[in-house]
Amino acid sequence: MAAEKKCPVCGKPSVDKFKPFCSKRCADVDLNRWLTGSYVIPARDDEPRDESDTE
């Protein structure tokens, strides 16, 4: 038996229709976090840039 996955937003059990979320509301909360920049991959200024980055 596989462990039941939990909603990454609220922690309730996920529902097949909205996987990996438990509801449309939690899916929308997650989308809003992406669109507003709440989820960010940190970068350092001293990292070398690719030549393709400048084009």
trRosetta pair geometry for C-beta under 8 A, 3 or more apart (Angstrom, degrees):
i j d omega theta_ij theta_ji phi_ij phi_ji
4 13 5.2 -24 154 -130 131 107
4 14 7.5 -175 172 31 84 81
5 13 7.5 100 79 -154 50 62
5 14 4.8 -11 93 12 98 129
5 19 7.6 62 79 -141 141 95
5 20 5.9 -82 141 -151 138 97
6 11 5.1 -5 170 -156 129 47
6 12 6.7 150 -156 76 82 18
6 13 6.3 -65 -109 -97 60 37
6 14 6.6 162 -153 -29 11 86
7 10 5.0 8 94 49 129 78
7 11 6.0 -54 63 2 83 11
7 12 5.0 14 14 55 124 70
7 13 7.3 42 -20 93 88 10
7 14 5.4 145 -68 -82 68 72
7 20 6.9 151 -121 135 47 72
7 21 5.0 54 -134 -147 100 51
7 22 4.0 -63 -60 -18 138 99
7 23 7.8 -2 -110 12 151 71
7 26 5.3 -22 -173 168 133 165
8 20 6.2 49 -12 110 103 119
8 21 7.2 -68 32 -90 79 71
8 26 8.0 140 60 168 63 118
8 30 7.0 68 80 -96 111 131
9 21 6.4 20 11 -126 116 101
9 22 7.9 -124 54 21 101 95
9 26 4.0 -180 50 -156 142 100
9 29 5.2 101 -142 82 147 130
9 30 5.7 -111 -66 -56 119 96
10 22 6.4 -75 56 28 116 131
10 26 5.7 -99 -2 -102 108 127
12 22 4.2 25 85 -77 111 166
12 26 8.0 -145 42 -53 108 155
13 22 6.4 101 82 -106 43 111
14 18 7.1 -141 -167 86 81 82
14 19 5.3 70 162 -114 129 67
14 20 5.2 -67 -116 -172 149 50
14 21 6.2 114 -130 86 91 9
14 22 5.6 -114 -114 -75 38 63
15 18 5.1 42 70 35 98 95
15 19 7.1 -133 83 -57 42 64
15 21 7.4 -27 37 102 84 57
15 22 5.4 86 -8 -151 96 46
15 23 6.9 61 20 -67 133 49
16 19 5.9 -13 -144 -37 31 111
18 21 4.4 -67 140 77 108 92
18 22 6.5 1 81 99 130 8
18 23 5.8 118 36 -125 173 5
18 24 6.1 -130 -104 -65 133 49
18 26 7.2 100 148 62 138 101
18 27 5.3 -124 -164 -42 108 127
21 24 7.8 117 106 -83 135 16
21 26 4.1 177 -163 96 119 113
21 27 4.4 -154 34 -62 161 78
21 30 6.7 -136 -77 -3 130 136
22 26 5.5 65 44 14 77 150
23 26 5.1 99 56 8 77 96
23 27 7.1 -136 101 -1 44 89
24 27 5.4 -56 -149 39 37 115
24 28 6.1 37 152 -20 69 106
25 28 5.8 -58 -150 37 28 110
25 29 6.4 32 151 -23 64 103
26 29 5.4 -46 -145 31 36 115
26 30 6.5 37 154 -18 64 103
27 30 5.9 -55 -153 36 31 111
27 31 6.4 32 149 -19 64 106
28 31 5.5 -50 -144 37 35 113
28 32 6.3 39 154 -21 65 104
29 32 5.8 -54 -151 35 29 113
29 33 6.6 33 150 -22 62 103
30 33 5.6 -51 -153 30 34 114
30 34 6.8 33 151 -16 64 101
31 34 5.8 -54 -155 35 35 110
31 35 6.2 26 153 -14 68 110
32 35 5.7 -59 -141 42 32 108
32 36 6.0 16 164 -8 68 113
32 38 8.0 39 117 7 68 129
33 36 6.4 -63 -137 45 24 99
33 38 4.0 -72 -160 57 81 131
33 39 5.6 75 138 -23 100 97
34 38 7.4 -63 -55 47 22 86
34 39 5.5 -21 -98 34 60 123
37 40 6.1 30 180 -68 77 104
43 47 6.5 -88 -175 19 89 140
44 47 5.0 113 71 -27 88 97
49 53 4.6 -102 -178 55 105 146
49 54 6.9 90 134 -44 132 91
50 53 4.8 117 61 -17 79 98
51 54 6.4 -57 -170 26 44 107
51 55 7.7 44 143 -26 67 102
52 55 5.9 -49 -159 19 47 116
